[in-house]
Amino acid sequence: VIGFAFDGTGYGDDGTIWGGEVLLADYASSTRAAHLQYVPLPGGDATIKRPYRAALAHLWAASVEWHEALPPVAACSATEQKILQRQLATNLNCIATSSMGRLFDAVAALAGVRQTVTYEAQAAIELEALAATNVHEPYNFALLDEAPIKIAAAPLVRAVAEDVLARVPVAVIAAKFHHAVADLILQLA
């Protein structure tokens, strides 16, 4: 079977936090065929309750400037931004993750849906609820042809940030993101 394990947090056999994996499995074993490229989570669990931190980490990983007009940047104090930049630059107290759930959190925060949560997947649920039904254009992931295949979210994150700065409606951003994930699943399968 081809298994898509897209969730928030799972401990991987390489010591990282998984959550964006494609596994090929049979009754005896499984092989990791593809996964989201690792992104550092500054402060680990603190990022789960504060999606703006996941967004800032994804922006950093995609080499996107933390522009003040981006909602997660606005939600983060200047002092915390300096701390996060230092953490990301030095990998201090950062946990590598391939989590699709943290990417959903990051996109929700970037789009301005929610910067903090009170329960797991709250930002993702709200992002999904806002998705326009008449938009069919996707953002795009990049696939790096390695073994296992690395799924780069950086092009998608850059496109979301550009749309936010261009004041594209949240419903459109949400739809394009969900279509990107669906297209990714189809392409990988």
N, C-alpha and C positions, 0 to 999 in steps of 0.2 A: 504494500500500500504506500501511497504518497500521503504523508501526514503534515498538515500545516499547523504548527503550534504557535499561534499568535496570541500572546497573553502579556501580562504585566511583569511578573517576576518568577523566574525559575532558576534553580542552581544548575549551571552547566557542568559537564564533566571536565571542562578545561579551567574551572575555578572562576568563571565569569558568570554574570547574571544573564540568562537566556530569556527568550520570549518572542523571538522572531525567526523561528527555525522551520526548515522544510526537511523532513526526515523520510528516508526510504526504509521501509521495515518489512520484515516477515516474522514468522513465529519465533525465530531464533535470535534475531539481531536487528539493529537499526544503524543507519549511516546518516550523518548530517550532510545533506546534499547542498543546502543553501542556508544563508542566514543574513539578517541585517548586519551591516558593518557596525562594529563596536563604536559606541559613543560613551564618553566618560560621564558618570553621574556624580556631580559634586555633592558630597554629604550623604550619598547613598539613600537611605530611607527618607531623609528630609525632603528629597526631590519628589517622592511619591505624593506627599501631602501638598506640595507646592509646584504645580505644573509649570509655572513660570521659570523655575530652575531647569526643568527638562528642556524648555524652549531655548533658554540661553545656552545650554550645553549643545543642543543641536545647531543653533546659529554659529556657535564657536567652531564646532566640528565642520561646518559647511563654509567657514571663512566669511561669514556675513557679519558686518558691523552691527553692534548693538545700538541701533538708532533709537532715539528717544520717542519717536512716534510709534514704535512697535509696542503693543500692550504689555508683553512680559518685561520689557526694559522699564517701562513706566511703573510697573508694579514692584520693582526691585529698587531698594534704596541705593544711593551712590556708594555707601559704605559696603553694603552686601555685594554690589557689583564688583568692587575692587577685590573683595575676598574671593568671589567666584572666579574672577579672571586669574587670580594667583593660583587658585586650586587647579583650574583647568590647564594653565601653562606649565605647572610643575607636577601635575597628576597627584597632588596631595589630597588624601581622603576622597579620592574619586574611585568609583567602581565601574569597570567596563561593562556595558550592557548591549545586548542585541534586541532589546525589548520592543515589540510592536506597541505594547500598551504605553510605554513612555513616549513613543513617537506620536501616538494619538493625543496624549497629554500635551506634548509640545505644540502640535498643530492647533489644538483647542486654545491653548494660551496665546499662540501667535495671532490667531483669528480674533482674539478678544472675548472668547466664550467664558473662560474661567481661569483664574490665576491660582486659586487655592481650592482644595476639596475637603470634604468631610468623610468621604468613603471612596473606596477603590473604584476606578473607572467612571467616576462622576463626570469628569470633563469629557471623556469619550462618549458617554451616553448623551450628554447635552449637545455635543458636536453633531452626532448622528441625527438627533431630533431636528436640528436646524437645516439639514441638507436639502437643497432645492431639488425638486423632482423633475424639473424641466431642463436641467443642465447635464450634458453627457460627456463633455470634454474632461479628460483626466490630466492631472499633473503626471510627471514621469519619474520613476526610479531609474537608476543606472545599474546594470548588471555587470559585475567584474568577473570575467571568465577565468576563475580559479577553481581549485578543488578544496573545499566546497565553494560554490558560487557565493560571492559577496554581493549583497543588495545595498547599494549606496542610496541613502535618503537625502544626501546633500543637494542634488538638483531639485528635488521636490521642496525641500526646506527653503532654498533660495527663491523658488517660484512663489511659494506661499508668502514669504516676506515681501517680495515685490508687489504681489496683489494687495496685501494689507496696506502697504505704503501708497498704492494707487487707489485705495478706498473701494476695492472690489467688495461687494456685499458678503457677509459671513456665510449666507446660504449657498452662494456660488463656491466659495472656498471649501466649505464642508463637502459639497457634492463632488468637486474636482478631486479632493483628497480620497473620498470613498471610492470613486471610480478608479483612481490610481491603484489602490490596494486590490480591488477586484481584478484589474488588468494584470497586476503583478502575479496574482494567484494563477490566473489563466496562462500567462506566459511561462511561469515556472512549471506548471503541471504539464 
